[in-house]
Amino acid sequence: METFNNQSVIESIVNSDAKQQGDYTQTAELASELLFEHLAVSQVSIWSFSQDQTLQYQVAQFGNQPSTGLCRPVHISALNKYCHELKISRIIAANSCLSDPRLDELVESYFKPNSIASSLDIAIRINGHLEGVLCIEREHYLTDWCDKEIQLASQVADQLALTIATREAYSKEEQLSLFKSSAEQADHITMLVNLHSETVEYVNAAHNKITGVAKEKIINKPISALDFFKQHPKAASRAMANLLRGESTRGEAKLQRYDGADYWLKYHASPFVTDRGNHYVLMTGEDCTEQHNHQQELETLAWKCNLTGLCNRTRFNRVLEKTKEGQLFSIDLIGFKRFNDTYGHRQGDALLVELARRLTHFNWFGQNAEIARVGSDEFAVLLHHPFEDLETELLVNRLYQTLIAPVLIGREQIHPKPSIAVVNVASVAELVAPMTCADIALQQAKTKVGRPIQFFTRQLLNTFKENAQIERDLQTAIKGRQLELYYQPLKDLQSNTFIGAEALIRWHHPKRGVLYPGSFIDIAEQTGQINAIGSWVLEAACRQLNLWQHQQSGLVMHVNVSARQFFSGNLFEQVWQLLTRYRLKPNTLILEITETELMEDIKSATNLCHELADLGVGLAIDDFGTGYSSMRYLKQFPISKLKIDRSFISDLTVSRESQEIVSAIIAMASALNISLTAEGVETREQEDFLASHRCHHAQGYLYSPAIRQADFENFIQNK
């Protein structure tokens, strides 16, 4: 009779609508209720494990709720021993929960608080994978779990596992149906190819629309019947070779339909292996005829700059490639991005148009000059007729005077700031591309004080090559631990104590010895390596500050941040991680950025400064007084410190002008409640002046140059 009742429980579950439809929750609820009614137990519960095997959650429960309200642990990591036993043995029949070693992890947290005496736990598994567990409990000991009870619970667990399998099968069928439906509605070709037989097993309706060939003529046919294989056999052979190696392939091909019309097909093919080990290729293709033709039209027509009417870079380079002699002029506007940000792009465009007009009508160029806009704010002029050196120098000076003449844009009178590079094409023909030479000379021109005009020379090329070597060496330096931080002490002028340091990078070059930042930072900026260097500096400085704060908690660390690093988009995340990792005290890490760099993007800089300040990071404007920040912008930033540039300190005791400037900066900082640091202090007279005017901090050779970590620690201890 009991066997019959057991069978009826299983049949009730098997024949239920929930079981047959793969509804796991309803099946679990039915199973828990039937087991509770059939067995003399206090509670039946069914638990499912998350896909990543980290959590378990209750799916169904019937019977007495736990007396304390405490449920089994949710985190599977707390049940490693218990889960391992379920995987190995599947069944844990514990006649005494409190003494069964297999349930140690559940005793204190669940069994003992809820007065549960015995439990029967059955793993719910599919192909050996643990999907959940069926739990049957008794609050009072009646008798040992018998074979028939264990057998019934095991059969119910099997039915629950089958329900999960049914649910997954339905889910896969639905996904396949959705895939087919979406593929049939798609505008692009979708094709499945059996890689073993090299036959097409599926293709959607878009194939007919694009190629003109009905899918019925393609399905179950060899892929050699496709237009691509017929019309481009070599390309098709290469594509197949890639696919057979397990590599994806993509490209564009010009094909011809049966009606003679040409079309362009962009294709992509990816190999994959099914669960049963069959090798297939998913191929997609889209008609890109319109885009391709449009692109061809653009390439044919786009010889001129739409804004200025001059020829563009592509056209200019083609002419330059055929030129063996003459003069090449490259003209670039200094600070054009800032001009655009300040006045707007419409005014920026008006300025570019006016410069293009001046170049076009500059009578020294003559009729045969090739004039082009080759960049956002960069122009180039090619004179085919070579000039003598003196004549060229006179020409470029006249050109400079023409370009710097004021421009009236709207109601504003603008003073353009051009930089000019000059290259003798014949002299560099065997060395480097003329435009490369122009770029090298233009970079040098921008660094000049006075007229930014630079003639290309062999020396410039040698310097460029040296810089290129430094660029290559920098890659090794970053990875090879050739970089080191030195620390320059920072003195509080009021308390006459040393309160921290500025971290300054040094490069121990294997051939050149110790290199200072001036010899490589600009190169790192230009090549984009500054982000990697800046990240290393920030990490090393925070690590060292953490060590110092264990010994002397009040120390602060100043770290220079480049504009590229500041606006990289990940500085906040990096600083947050470092503050968390090294547990730095608030306002002891101070980031320094120059005022010129800060003004490059006012909106982004403002947001980032406030975010960093909220983290407890101090912000200092370096080289203050040499840039162009205004009081209006300065008040926007949560600046905690200004650093007076050393150029005002060097002649502080002999120049009344420098004294007035420094005094004004100190007064302004005091009004804004901003701390001040003077850089480059070298004499007691300078220190006395700064201290008497209530400048807060100072650093310089009067106290110490930047020194290595061990020397800095000795310095601090002896002061």
Secondary structure, 3 states (H helix, E strand, C coil): CHHHHHHHHHHHHHCCHHHHHCCHHHHHHHHHHHHHHHCCCCEEEEEEECCCCCEEEEEEEEECCCCCCCCCCCEHHHHHHHHHHHHHHCEEEECCCCCCHHHHHHHHHHHCCCCCCEEEEEEEEECCEEEEEEEEEECCCCCCCCHHHHHHHHHHHHHHHHHHHHHHHHHHHHHHHHHHHHHHHCCCEEEEEECCCCEEEEECCHHHHHHCCCHHHCCCCEHHHCHHHHHCHHHHHHHHHHHHCCCCEEEEEEEECCCCCEEEEEEEEEEEECCCCCEEEEEEEEECHHHHHHHHHHHHHCCECCCCCCECHHHHHHHHHCCCCCEEEEEEECCHHHHHHHHCHHHHHHHHHHHHHHHHCCCCCCCCCEEEECCCCEEEEEECCCCCHHHHHHHHHHHHHHHHCCEEECCEEECCCEEEEEEEHHHHCCCCCHHHHHHHHHHHHHCCCCCCEEECCHHHHHHHHHHHHHHHHHHHHHHCCCEEEEEEEEEECCCCEEEEEEEEEEEEECCCEEECHHHCHHHHHHHCCHHHHHHHHHHHHHHHHHHHHHHCCCCEEEEECCHHHHCCCCHHHHHHHHHHHHCCCCCCEEEEEEHHHHHHHHHHHHHHHHHHHHCCCEEEEEEECCCCCCHHHHCCCCCCEEEECHHHHCCCCCCHHHHHHHHHHHHHHHHCCCEEEECCCCCHHHHHHHHHCCCCEECCCCCCCCECHHHHHHHHHCC
